[in-house]
Amino acid sequence: MSTASLPTADALPGARGSLGADTELRPSPAPGFQRWPLSDAAAVEPGRVLGGLVYGLVDEPDALPEGFATVPAAVLLHRQVSADVWLAAGSVESGRAGCVRWRHDGQHLFGTIDLAEDSSGLEALARRAYADLFACLAQTGFAHLHRLWNYLPRINDDGGGLERYRQFNAGRQQAFLDARQPAFEGSPAACALGLHRGGLVLRFLAGKLPPQPIENPRQTPAWRYPADYGPRAPTFSRAAVVHQPGGTKQMFVSGTASIVGHATVHVDDLHAQLAETLRNLDAVMAEANRHGGGGFALADCDAVVYVRHPADATELHDRLAVAIGPDSHFVRRAVFLHADICRRDLLLEIETYMSIADRCAPPTLPLEGGAGAQPGQLPHQDDTKR
């Protein structure tokens, strides 16, 4: 199957799809989660791919190999279009449930939803998307959401008396309630960003074991936000830790920004917003270590940095290098994307992922399907940290 062609240089400052000299994304022969250039990711045999998030603008997204789905945002800092790839722990099955395309390896499920907007409105569209998502989980037996990625165009625009992000929140929360899913405490890790093309885009990972939701003591839980932020609160936890049978655990940190309590702080101050965001990431990481058994470190995470104004990307990168270390895993492999943050006064948002060995892993589940990596786990690059 042909690979989608890489985008040409974009008019946005610092946005281009070609490989940059400062990028160190190289494939590893080990099975597991990998962040690869798209050209390398596309060379993986389809039967080995559970799912992949392709970061960047591609000319023909429908031509991507099986299991890959786009996050259609411009890549900044002259870095290449890349993909986060979860390799399968066993043989892969695929199918459709309503508007959901899914793939699973017997232990984990990767799903995608792409919906064009129609006259029903964004709230109804979000409710429909999540209704099909929960129907998919019920049909396939993967009951627990581990991570959600939500993207919608014009996220900060007025949608006819209510901001579009707030319309999305209303539809999302109602679908959680309709399906008797945890819409408040215990809701999954997630992000919601505004893109500049396409319709409503959802990507998700689910499994057979429940995640451990993590909150940030510096912030009000999103599901407790007051009505100032809309008639329905956002439905997500600040992070989630998933203990996998077979000896690993994953940490998914939701999109994190310059919010203390429930209020945006440091309006119009890029440097201060980044510093506050890093304080929040440190606080979430500490909670994940306290409740999840330790071992997670910000410098060792894979990160995505969403930037409202592309011209800010270089300065953000340089300040992250100073704060975390220029040779850190975080800085060397971070993906910078042009996106609108869920509040107009936020200039950036950062999400992270990490997989490490788990000394308190649950018993191994029987593997459904063929041979692969350690049964019952999302495989990873090595047994200590990635």
N, C-alpha and C positions, 0 to 999 in steps of 0.2 A: 504494500500500500504506500502511496506516495506521501512524502512529508509536506506539510503546509509550508509555503514559501515564507521566508523571513521578511518583515517589513523593511521598507527603505527608510532613509533618514527622515525624521519627523520635523515639522516646523517648530515643535516645542523645544525650548532651550534644554540641552542635555538629553534629549529623548532620541534614541536610535536603536535599531534592532541588531546591529552588528556586534561582533565580539570585541570587548575592550581589553586593553593590555593589562589593566589592573584587576582583571577577573581571574579567579582561580577555581573554576568549576571543571573538574575532571572526573570522568567515570571511574568507578571502583569495581573490581571483579566480584566483590562481596555482595550477597543478596541483601535487599532491604530498602529502607527509605533512602532515596538519593535526590540531590539537587543537581541536575545536569543541564548543559546546553540542549536546546530542543533537537538539534541534529543528532546528538548522542542518544537522547531519550527515545527518539523515533526509531533507532536501530534495534531496540530491545524487542525480542520476540513477543508478539501480542499475548500469548498464553502465559507469560511471566508477569504481566502487568495487572495489578488489582485496579489501580486508577492513577491518573496524573493530572495535576493542575499546571496548565501552560500559561506562564506570565508573559504577556506581550500581545501586540497586534499582529495577527497573522492574516494573510490574504485569503486563504481558503480554510477556515476552521473545520469545515465538513470533511476535508481531506486528511485531517490528523489521524494517526493510527488508532486502532481500537483502544478504548479505555482512557483516552486523553480528552480533556475539556479545557476550554480557554477561560482565563480571567482577562477579558479584553481591555487592558489598560496599557498606555504607553510606558515602555521601560526607560528609565532615566539613567544618567551618568554614562551614556554610551555603552551600556552593558547589553549583552545579547538576550534574545528571547530564550527563556529557560523553563524548566519544568521540575516541579516536585513530584517524584514518582514513588508510589508505594508498590513494591513488588509482592507478588502473591506468595502465600505460604503453602499453597496447594493448587490443584487444578481450578480453573476459573470458569464460572457459569455467568451468563449475562441474560438480560431480558428487559422488559418494559412493564411498568405499572402506571397506568394513566399517563401523565406527562413526565414520569421519572424514567430515566435510563439507568440501569444498575448493573454492577458486576460484583460478584463475591467469590471468595476462595474457601468457603465453608466456615470461616471464623470471623471475617470482616467484610463489610459491604461498602462500596464506593458508589455514590449516586449523583446524578446531574439533572438539573431542570433548566430549561431555557424557554421562556414564554414571551411572546410579543404582547405589548399592551393592547387592550381593546376598549370598547365603550363601557365595560363594566366598572372600570376604575382600578386603581392600584390596590386598594384595600381588599376588594373582592378577588383580585388576581393573586395576592399573597395568600389569602385564605385557601384558594383553590390549590396553589402550589404545595402548601404545607399539608392540606388534606390528602393529596396524592402521595406526598412523602410518607406520611404516617400509614397510609394504606399499604404502601410498598413494604415498610418495615413489618407490618402485621402479616403480609402475605409471604414474605421471605424468612421470617423468624429471627431477624436481627432487631431486637427490641429496643436497643439503647443507642441513642445518638451520642457520638463522641465529639464531633466538631462540625460546625456549620459555617459556610462562607456565603454571605448574601451580598449581591451587587444589583444596583438599580440606577437608571439614568435620572439626572436632575433631582438628586436626593434632597437638596435644600430648597427646591422651588415650591411655590404655593400650588397646591393641587385643588384649588376651588374652596378656599376657606380653611384649609388645613395643610401644613407642610407635608410633602410627599413621604418623608421618612416617618412621620407620625401616622400617616395613612397605612404605610407598610406595617408598622408596629401593631396597629389595631387588627389588621387581617391576620398577622402572624400569631398574636396572642389568642385570638378567637379560635384559630385552628388547633392550637395546643389544648385549649379548653374543650373543644369539640371531641378531640381524640383522647381526652383524659390523660394528657401528658403533663409533666411538671412545667407549668407556665411561670412559676414563681421560684421559690427555693428549690434548688436541684435542677434548674434548667441547664441546657448544655452550653459549652463554650461556643462563641460565635463572633463574627464581625459583620458589619453592614457598611458598605462604602458606595459612593456615587461614582459611576463611570460615565463616559462621554459618548457611548455608542451602545446599541443593542437594547434589549428589553430587560425583564426580570431574570436574573441569573442566580441559581442556587447550586452549591456543591456541598457534599456532606460525606462524612465517614460514620459508620455505625458498627456495632458489634453485639456479641451475645453476653458480654459482661458489662455491668454498669460502671460509668465513670465516677470519680470522686470529685464533686464540684468544689471549687476553691473561690473564695471571695477575698477582697482586698480591704484590710482594716482601715485604710486611708480613704476609702470610697464607700458611699451608700450603694448597696446592691442595686443593680439596674432595675430589677423588678420591684423595688421599693421607691423609685423616683416619684416625686410629687406630680400633681396634675399640671404643673407649669410646663412639663415636657410633653404634654399630649394626653388625650383621654385614656390611652392604654400605655402602660410602661413597656420598655424594651424587654425582650425575653431572652436573657442569657446570663451565664455566670462569668466571672472574670477569668477563670481558667478551669481546666479539668485535668486530673491525673487518672490514667487508665492502667491498672495493674494487669499484666497479661500473663496467662499461664505459659510456662516455658521459660520464664526468667527475665522478662523485660518490663519496663513501665514507660509510658509516654506522658509527656506534659504538653498540653495544648493551651497556650495563653491567648485569650481573646484580644481583639483590637483594643489597644491601650493608649490613652491620650492624657492631656493636661486637665484632668478633672480631680478635684478634691471635694469630698462629700458628694454632692450631686452637681456642683457648680463648676463651670469652666473657669480656670484661673490663667492669668498672664495673657489676656487678650492682646492680639497684635504684636506679641513679643516671641519671635521664633526661638531664640536661645533659651528663654525661661520656660517655654512650653516643652522643649526637648528635655531640659533638666527635670521638669516635673514628671514628664512621661517616664524617664528613667527611674525616678524615685518610685513611681507606681509599679514599674516592672520589678524592681528590687523587692518591693513589699509583697507582690503576688508570688514571686519566686520563693521568698521566705515562708509564706503560708503553704505553698506547694511542698516545700521541703519538710515543714513541720507536720503536715497531715499526710504526706505521701512517702515518708521514709527517707528523705534526704537525697543528695547527689546532684540536684539540678543547679546549673550555674548559667547566668545570662551570657557570659562570654562564649559558652559552648553551644548556644542555641542557633538554629537556623531562623532567620528573621525576614519579614517583609515590612518595608517602611513605605507607608502611603503618604504622599506629599501633595498638598493642595496646589501649591505654586511651583512648577517645575524648576524655576530659577533658584529655589531654596535647596535643591537636592545636594549640590556640591558642599554647601556649608554644613548641612546636616551630616553628610558622610564624614567630613573632616572632624566635626565635633564628636561624633560617635567614636571615631578612631582615637581621639584623645581620651574620652571617657572610659572606653571599654578595652582599647588596645588595637593598634593598626594591624597586628598579626593575629588577632583573635578570630576564631571561627565565625562569630557573629558578623564582624566587619568585612572579612574577606568574602563571605558568601551571601551577604544580605542582598535582597532584591528591592530596588527602589521603583515605585510605580506612581504615576500621576493619577490621583483620585481625589474626589471630594469627600471630606470627613462628614460624619453624621450631624455635626453642628457647624453652623456657619463660622463661628468664632474659633474653631480648632484648625490648626495649620498642618498637623501631622498626626499619624497614628501608627503604632508598631504592634505587630503580632509575632509570636515566636512558637517554635516547636522543638522538642528535644526527646530523645529516646536513650535510656541507660539501663544497665543491669538492675534487676530488682531482687533484693535479698529476701523479700517477703512475698514472692510470687505465689498466686493461687495454683492449685493443681492443674496439670496440663489437661486440656480438653482433647477428646479423640479427633483426629484430623479427618475431615470430609474431603475426599478427592485423592489426587495422586500425591507422589512424594514431592517434598519441597524443603523449605526451611523448617526450623523447630515448630512442631504443631502448636496451633492455638495462639500464635503471637504475630504481630506485625514485625517482620524481620528488620534488622538494622545493620549498620556497617560493621560494628564490632561489639564486643561484649561488655565494654566498660562505659564508653560515652561516644557520642557522635558529634 
